[in-house]
């Protein structure tokens, strides 16, 4: 049986937490930043946990994490 392949795009976007979940960065911080408030941009910096309904999909893309 061959090894399973890790989805390389997912490997760059998600990292495993100690409790078994996955961390992800927030979107909307790439462009059109002038109309967004400083508070909104600051809060978008902090990483979030992947939603529980999506964890199974991320785990399937990252079999060895």
Order of alpha helices (4+ residues) and beta strands (2+ residues): alpha-beta-beta-alpha-beta-alpha
